[in-house]
Amino acid sequence: MPLTRGPEVDAPEIPEEITYNQLDRAVRARLRTLSKDNAEDVGRHLIMAGHLIDIDPELAYRHAQVAALRGGRVDVVREAAALTAYATGRYAEALREFRTVRRLGGSNEHLPAMADCERGLGRPERALALAQEPEANNLSREAAVEMQIVVAGARLDMGDAEAAHLVLTRIVPPNEELRARIDEARVEALRVLGRDEEADALEASIPEPVEEPVDEDVVLYDTAELPDPEAEFEDDDEAPGQDEPGSDQPAGDR
């Protein structure tokens, strides 16, 4: 299935101060299969997608779509398309893109998002099946917590609020941000269970989210899953390489 409905997408403008060198070094290494000019264009759209995904997901999605149209065989590009589709509620599209990212890059870190896409598509049983895949046992601590939050949501979708709440109470959060996410999910489960006083007290204890400054280097992909750029490119002059035939076009076997 094509990445876009037509041969072109309306490319949103990019401020002049956004430069290719702001992109994370490991991601720049992944773009070396594109021509220099195309890599810089794709990279700048990736930067915009990364900056905007939390504040204007729809615009971030448009930037990611342009990047995907022009560099769709690169895993980090398809990951941006997946994350922005997910952020805008395009769950079927996001799930297809996450599967492609998994195939191209070998990363399983997006299994929780894939499971949540299944929930968004009204298929909580498939979400639980993803959570039981062997690869789910090797998730990072934070991703494993994310998966358990999704599992609880799937249980709630299936009408088992007791099981959902039990899952959430057993999670040991690795940081305060995830603790707040868990507590928010517990509030929902408690309300379904009719335990409104507990839900009110828990909700009142959840701190307001704190906005974090945007990093100078922007990266959407988990670079821990990527090969070391030094190992791939001994002569690191930051210049993208030349295209292979058709490498700027999206893969057709989504």
C-alpha positions as CSV (number, residue, x, y, z in Angstrom):
1,M,0.0,0.0,0.0
2,P,1.5,3.4,-0.9
3,L,2.4,5.9,1.8
4,T,0.3,8.6,0.4
5,R,-2.9,8.8,-1.7
6,G,-1.3,10.7,-4.5
7,P,2.1,11.0,-6.2
8,E,2.9,14.1,-4.1
9,V,2.1,15.6,-0.7
10,D,1.9,19.2,0.2
11,A,5.2,19.8,1.9
12,P,4.9,22.1,4.9
13,E,7.4,24.9,5.3
14,I,10.6,24.4,7.4
15,P,12.1,27.4,9.2
16,E,15.5,28.4,7.9
17,E,17.1,27.9,11.3
18,I,16.4,24.1,11.1
19,T,19.5,22.5,9.7
20,Y,20.4,18.9,8.9
21,N,23.2,18.9,11.5
22,Q,20.6,19.2,14.3
23,L,19.6,15.7,13.5
24,D,21.0,13.0,15.8
25,R,24.3,11.6,14.4
26,A,23.1,8.0,14.4
27,V,20.1,9.0,12.3
28,R,22.2,10.9,9.9
29,A,24.2,7.7,9.4
30,R,21.0,5.9,8.5
31,L,20.2,8.5,5.8
32,R,23.5,7.9,4.0
33,T,21.8,5.6,1.5
34,L,20.1,8.7,0.1
35,S,21.7,11.4,-2.1
36,K,23.1,14.3,-0.2
37,D,20.4,16.8,-1.1
38,N,17.6,14.4,-0.5
39,A,19.1,13.2,2.8
40,E,19.2,16.8,4.0
41,D,15.7,17.5,2.9
42,V,14.4,14.3,4.5
43,G,16.4,15.0,7.7
44,R,15.0,18.5,8.1
45,H,11.4,17.1,7.8
46,L,12.3,14.5,10.4
47,I,13.5,17.2,12.8
48,M,10.2,19.1,12.3
49,A,8.3,15.9,13.0
50,G,10.3,15.3,16.2
51,H,9.7,18.9,17.4
52,L,6.0,19.0,16.6
53,I,4.8,15.5,17.5
54,D,3.7,16.5,21.1
55,I,2.5,20.0,20.3
56,D,1.0,19.7,16.8
57,P,0.7,16.0,15.8
58,E,-1.2,16.7,12.6
59,L,1.6,19.0,11.3
60,A,4.2,16.5,12.5
61,Y,2.4,13.8,10.5
62,R,2.5,16.0,7.3
63,H,6.3,16.4,7.8
64,A,6.8,12.7,8.3
65,Q,4.7,11.9,5.2
66,V,7.0,14.1,3.1
67,A,10.0,12.4,4.5
68,A,8.5,8.9,3.9
69,L,7.7,9.8,0.3
70,R,11.3,10.8,-0.3
71,G,13.2,8.3,1.8
72,G,10.8,5.5,2.5
73,R,13.3,2.7,2.5
74,V,15.1,4.0,5.6
75,D,13.9,2.6,8.9
76,V,14.1,5.9,10.8
77,V,12.0,7.6,8.2
78,R,9.3,4.9,8.4
79,E,9.5,5.1,12.2
80,A,8.7,8.8,12.0
81,A,5.7,8.0,9.8
82,A,4.6,5.3,12.3
83,L,4.9,7.5,15.4
84,T,3.1,10.5,13.9
85,A,0.3,8.3,12.5
86,Y,0.0,6.8,16.0
87,A,-0.1,10.3,17.6
88,T,-2.9,11.4,15.2
89,G,-5.0,8.3,15.8
90,R,-4.4,6.7,12.4
91,Y,-4.0,3.3,14.1
92,A,-4.2,1.0,11.0
93,E,-1.6,3.1,9.2
94,A,0.6,3.3,12.3
95,L,0.5,-0.4,12.8
96,R,1.5,-1.1,9.2
97,E,4.4,1.4,9.6
98,F,5.5,-0.1,12.9
99,R,5.6,-3.5,11.3
100,T,7.8,-2.2,8.5
101,V,10.1,-0.5,11.0
102,R,10.4,-3.8,12.9
103,R,11.3,-5.6,9.7
104,L,13.8,-3.0,8.5
105,G,15.5,-2.2,11.7
106,G,15.0,-5.3,13.8
107,S,13.8,-3.3,16.8
108,N,11.0,-4.5,19.1
109,E,10.8,-1.4,21.2
110,H,7.6,-0.4,19.5
111,L,5.7,-3.5,20.5
112,P,3.7,-1.5,23.1
113,A,2.6,1.0,20.5
114,M,1.7,-1.8,18.1
115,A,-0.4,-3.4,20.8
116,D,-2.1,0.0,21.6
117,C,-2.8,0.3,17.9
118,E,-4.7,-3.0,18.1
119,R,-6.7,-1.6,21.0
120,G,-7.4,1.5,18.9
121,L,-8.7,-0.7,16.1
122,G,-11.1,-2.4,18.6
123,R,-9.0,-5.6,18.8
124,P,-7.9,-6.0,22.5
125,E,-7.3,-9.7,22.1
126,R,-4.6,-9.0,19.5
127,A,-3.1,-6.5,21.8
128,L,-2.8,-9.2,24.5
129,A,-1.3,-11.6,21.9
130,L,1.4,-9.1,21.1
131,A,2.2,-8.7,24.8
132,Q,2.7,-12.5,25.0
133,E,5.2,-12.6,22.1
134,P,8.6,-13.9,23.1
135,E,10.2,-10.6,22.0
136,A,8.1,-8.8,24.7
137,N,10.3,-10.5,27.3
138,N,13.3,-8.6,26.0
139,L,11.8,-5.1,26.1
140,S,13.6,-2.3,28.0
141,R,12.3,-1.6,31.4
142,E,10.3,1.5,30.3
143,A,8.9,-0.3,27.3
144,A,7.9,-3.2,29.4
145,V,6.0,-0.9,31.7
146,E,4.3,0.7,28.7
147,M,3.3,-2.8,27.5
148,Q,1.7,-3.5,30.9
149,I,-0.3,-0.3,30.7
150,V,-1.6,-1.4,27.3
151,V,-2.4,-4.8,28.7
152,A,-4.4,-3.2,31.5
153,G,-6.2,-1.1,28.9
154,A,-7.0,-4.2,26.8
155,R,-8.4,-5.9,29.9
156,L,-10.6,-2.9,30.5
157,D,-11.7,-2.9,26.9
158,M,-12.8,-6.5,27.4
159,G,-14.9,-5.6,30.4
160,D,-12.5,-7.0,33.1
161,A,-11.8,-3.9,35.2
162,E,-10.6,-6.0,38.2
163,A,-7.9,-7.6,36.1
164,A,-7.0,-4.2,34.6
165,H,-6.6,-2.7,38.1
166,L,-4.6,-5.7,39.3
167,V,-2.2,-5.4,36.4
168,L,-1.6,-1.8,37.1
169,T,-1.1,-2.2,40.9
170,R,1.7,-4.8,40.2
171,I,3.8,-2.4,38.0
172,V,6.9,-0.9,39.6
173,P,7.4,2.3,37.7
174,P,11.0,3.3,36.8
175,N,10.3,7.0,36.9
176,E,7.8,9.6,37.9
177,E,6.4,10.1,34.4
178,L,5.4,6.5,34.1
179,R,4.1,6.5,37.6
180,A,1.7,9.2,36.6
181,R,0.7,7.3,33.5
182,I,0.0,4.2,35.7
183,D,-2.0,6.2,38.2
184,E,-4.1,7.8,35.4
185,A,-4.9,4.3,34.1
186,R,-5.8,3.2,37.6
187,V,-8.2,6.1,38.0
188,E,-10.0,4.9,34.9
189,A,-10.2,1.4,36.2
190,L,-11.4,2.5,39.6
191,R,-14.2,4.5,38.2
192,V,-15.4,1.6,36.1
193,L,-15.3,-0.5,39.3
194,G,-17.5,2.1,41.0
195,R,-14.7,3.1,43.5
196,D,-15.1,6.8,42.9
197,E,-13.7,8.0,46.2
198,E,-10.5,6.1,45.7
199,A,-10.4,7.4,42.1
200,D,-10.8,11.0,43.2
201,A,-8.1,10.7,45.8
202,L,-5.7,9.1,43.4
203,E,-6.5,11.6,40.7
204,A,-5.8,14.5,43.1
205,S,-2.4,13.1,43.9
206,I,-1.2,13.0,40.3
207,P,1.2,15.8,39.6
208,E,0.7,18.1,36.6
209,P,3.0,17.2,33.7
210,V,6.2,19.3,33.4
211,E,7.2,20.4,29.9
212,E,10.7,19.4,29.1
213,P,13.0,21.5,26.8
214,V,13.5,20.2,23.3
215,D,16.9,18.6,22.8
216,E,19.2,20.3,20.3
217,D,19.7,16.9,18.6
218,V,16.4,15.5,17.4
219,V,15.8,11.8,17.0
220,L,12.7,9.7,17.0
221,Y,14.3,6.3,16.6
222,D,15.8,4.4,19.6
223,T,19.4,4.8,18.5
224,A,20.4,2.1,21.0
225,E,18.9,-0.3,18.5
226,L,21.0,1.0,15.6
227,P,24.5,0.0,14.6
228,D,27.3,2.3,15.8
229,P,27.8,4.9,13.0
230,E,31.6,4.7,13.6
231,A,31.5,1.0,12.8
232,E,29.6,1.6,9.6
233,F,31.5,4.7,8.4
234,E,35.1,5.0,9.3
235,D,35.4,8.3,7.4
236,D,32.8,10.3,9.2
237,D,32.5,13.5,7.2
238,E,28.7,13.8,7.9
239,A,28.0,13.8,4.2
240,P,25.2,11.5,3.0
241,G,26.1,8.9,0.4
242,Q,24.7,8.3,-3.1
243,D,21.4,6.7,-3.7
244,E,21.0,3.2,-4.8
245,P,18.5,2.8,-7.7
246,G,15.0,3.6,-6.3
247,S,16.2,4.0,-2.8
248,D,14.4,7.3,-2.4
249,Q,11.0,5.6,-3.0
250,P,9.0,3.9,-0.3
251,A,9.1,0.1,-0.2
252,G,6.0,-1.3,-1.9
253,D,5.7,-4.4,0.3
254,R,4.1,-2.7,3.3
